[in-house]
Amino acid sequence: MEGKGKKLAIITARGGSKRIPKKNIRPFLGKPIIAYSIEAALESKLFDEVMVSTDSEEIAEIAKKYGANVPFMRSEQTASDFATTADVLLEVLGEYKKRGREYEYMACLYPTAPFVTGEKLREAFRDFEVSEAVELMPVIPFSFPPQRGHVIKDGLLELKWKEHLNSRSQDLETIYHDSGQFYFYRVSLYMEGGGQITEGIVPFILNELEVQDIDNETDWRLAELKYEFLKERNEK
């Protein structure tokens, strides 16, 4: 197999960000937030290449400063508002193949994931490697059972699933959601599926304290508070 055993880490960091300007390089407790993903990937010692896919020269310079490679810039097509993560990953794999470099495993890391660590990446990859899965996805359980959720119709609340009106929360199936931090893939199977993976995904379950979506200023501050709390707890 071409690239047998080789591992590529791709950190996806587009330049445009409308809700939080320059989100991917904004200082997070003293350093650009993208630095946390780069340092985790490097610290893990898993990868033959840690690269950042970006359309921004400013992001590229910061990425290189923290030890990542930026061997080529993202195309105009994959830098658009309509491009998917799969579009970006397939482009990166294609560009490396043109350069005669192929990989057996690939990790996609988001640039706004300060809770990712080298240890967490190593642990996740150990789980993934011994599985036969196409993908590993870190997940957390919903804090409230979605089966007991409401929708608004004609200005009034109603249960989405009325069959659960009298169900006890502890009797409902646990439902998980994507943590939005990182993913591992088997490259050949990922490419066979055109980047669309819906089956063969092994979970890597995280604690809610280790996860925070960052879509607005409140999210950003919550992420900083969680990070500081975890750091203080780990130092005790």
C-alpha positions in Angstrom: 0.0 0.0 0.0 1.3 3.5 -1.0 2.1 5.5 2.1 1.6 2.5 4.4 1.6 3.6 8.1 2.1 7.3 7.2 -0.1 9.8 9.0 -1.0 13.3 7.9 -2.6 16.0 10.2 -4.6 18.7 8.4 -5.6 21.8 10.3 -8.3 23.6 8.3 -8.1 27.4 8.8 -9.9 29.6 6.3 -9.2 33.4 6.6 -12.7 34.7 6.5 -14.7 34.7 9.8 -17.9 36.9 10.0 -19.1 36.3 13.6 -15.6 36.5 15.3 -13.1 38.5 13.1 -9.9 36.7 12.5 -11.2 33.9 14.7 -8.6 31.3 13.8 -5.7 33.5 14.9 -7.3 35.5 17.7 -5.3 35.3 20.9 -6.7 32.7 23.3 -5.2 33.1 26.8 -2.0 34.6 25.3 -1.4 32.9 22.0 -3.2 32.5 18.7 -6.0 29.9 19.1 -4.7 27.9 16.1 -1.4 27.3 18.0 -3.1 24.9 20.4 -4.1 22.5 17.5 -0.7 22.8 15.9 1.1 22.1 19.2 -1.2 19.2 20.1 -0.5 17.6 16.7 3.2 18.0 17.0 3.3 16.9 20.7 1.4 13.7 19.8 4.4 12.5 17.8 1.9 10.7 15.6 2.2 12.5 12.3 4.7 12.4 9.5 3.4 15.8 8.4 1.4 18.5 10.3 0.0 21.0 7.8 -2.4 24.0 7.7 -4.8 24.5 4.8 -5.5 28.2 4.5 -6.2 30.9 2.0 -4.7 33.6 4.3 -1.0 34.6 4.2 -1.3 35.9 7.8 -2.6 32.6 9.0 0.1 30.8 7.1 2.9 32.8 8.7 1.5 32.2 12.2 1.1 28.5 11.5 4.7 28.2 10.4 5.8 30.1 13.4 4.3 27.5 15.6 5.8 24.6 13.7 3.2 23.6 11.0 3.9 23.3 7.3 2.0 25.3 4.7 3.3 23.7 1.5 0.5 25.2 -0.7 -2.3 27.7 -0.3 -6.0 26.7 -0.4 -7.7 27.2 -3.7 -10.4 29.9 -4.3 -13.0 27.1 -4.6 -12.3 25.6 -1.2 -11.9 29.0 0.4 -15.5 29.9 -0.5 -18.5 30.1 2.0 -19.9 27.0 0.2 -16.9 24.7 0.4 -17.2 21.8 2.9 -14.5 20.3 5.1 -14.5 17.3 2.8 -13.8 19.6 -0.2 -10.8 20.9 1.7 -9.4 17.5 2.8 -9.8 16.0 -0.7 -8.0 19.0 -2.2 -5.1 18.6 0.3 -4.8 14.8 -0.4 -4.8 15.5 -4.1 -2.1 18.1 -3.8 0.1 15.8 -1.8 -0.4 13.0 -4.3 0.8 15.3 -7.1 3.9 15.7 -5.0 4.4 11.9 -4.7 3.3 11.8 -1.1 0.5 9.5 0.1 -0.8 8.6 3.5 -2.6 5.7 5.1 -4.2 7.7 7.9 -5.3 11.3 8.1 -6.4 13.5 11.0 -8.5 16.7 10.5 -8.1 19.2 13.3 -10.1 22.3 13.7 -8.1 25.5 14.4 -10.4 26.6 17.2 -10.0 23.5 19.4 -7.8 24.5 22.4 -8.9 21.4 24.4 -7.2 19.0 22.1 -3.9 17.6 23.5 -1.2 15.4 22.2 -2.2 12.7 24.7 -5.8 12.9 23.6 -4.8 12.4 20.0 -2.6 9.4 20.8 -5.4 7.8 22.9 -7.9 8.4 20.1 -5.6 7.0 17.4 -4.9 3.8 19.5 -8.7 3.2 19.6 -9.0 3.9 15.9 -6.0 1.8 14.7 -7.3 -1.4 16.4 -10.8 -0.9 15.0 -11.8 -1.6 11.4 -13.6 1.8 11.2 -13.4 4.3 8.4 -13.5 7.2 10.8 -13.1 8.1 14.5 -15.2 10.9 15.8 -15.0 12.5 19.3 -18.5 12.9 20.7 -20.2 14.0 23.9 -23.7 13.1 25.1 -26.5 15.7 24.9 -26.8 17.2 28.3 -30.6 17.1 28.0 -32.4 14.2 26.2 -33.4 15.4 22.7 -36.4 13.0 22.9 -37.9 15.4 25.4 -37.4 18.4 23.2 -40.1 20.9 22.1 -40.8 22.7 18.8 -42.8 25.9 18.3 -45.8 25.8 16.1 -48.2 28.8 15.6 -46.5 30.4 18.6 -47.1 27.5 21.0 -44.8 24.8 22.3 -45.4 21.2 21.6 -43.4 18.1 22.2 -41.5 17.0 19.1 -42.0 13.3 20.1 -45.2 13.0 22.0 -44.6 9.3 22.6 -42.0 10.4 25.2 -44.5 12.5 27.2 -44.3 10.2 30.2 -40.8 8.7 29.6 -38.3 9.1 32.3 -35.0 10.7 31.2 -33.0 7.7 32.5 -35.0 5.3 30.4 -34.2 7.2 27.1 -31.4 6.2 24.8 -28.3 8.3 25.2 -27.8 10.4 22.1 -24.4 11.9 21.2 -23.2 14.8 19.1 -20.0 15.7 17.3 -17.5 17.6 19.6 -16.2 19.6 16.6 -12.5 19.1 17.5 -10.8 16.5 15.4 -11.3 13.3 13.3 -9.2 10.4 12.2 -9.7 8.7 8.8 -8.4 5.8 6.8 -7.4 7.7 3.7 -8.2 5.1 1.0 -11.7 4.5 2.4 -12.3 8.2 2.9 -11.4 8.8 -0.8 -13.5 5.9 -1.9 -16.5 7.5 -0.2 -15.7 10.9 -1.7 -15.4 12.3 1.8 -19.0 11.4 2.7 -18.8 9.1 5.7 -22.0 8.1 7.4 -21.2 4.5 8.5 -18.2 2.8 10.0 -17.5 5.6 12.5 -16.1 4.6 15.9 -16.8 7.0 18.8 -14.3 8.6 21.2 -16.3 9.9 24.1 -15.3 13.1 25.7 -16.2 14.9 28.9 -18.4 18.0 28.5 -15.8 20.1 30.2 -13.4 19.4 27.4 -15.7 20.7 24.7 -16.9 24.2 23.8 -18.3 25.4 20.5 -16.9 28.8 19.7 -19.3 30.7 17.5 -19.6 34.0 19.4 -18.1 36.2 22.1 -19.9 34.3 24.9 -18.6 31.0 23.6 -15.1 32.4 23.5 -15.2 33.5 27.1 -16.7 30.2 28.2 -14.0 28.3 26.4 -11.3 30.4 28.2 -13.0 29.8 31.6 -13.2 26.0 31.0 -9.6 25.9 29.8 -8.3 27.7 32.9 -10.4 25.5 35.2 -9.0 22.3 33.6 -5.5 23.7 33.7 -5.8 24.6 37.4 -7.4 21.2 38.2 -4.6 19.3 36.3 -1.9 21.2 38.1 -3.2 20.2 41.6 
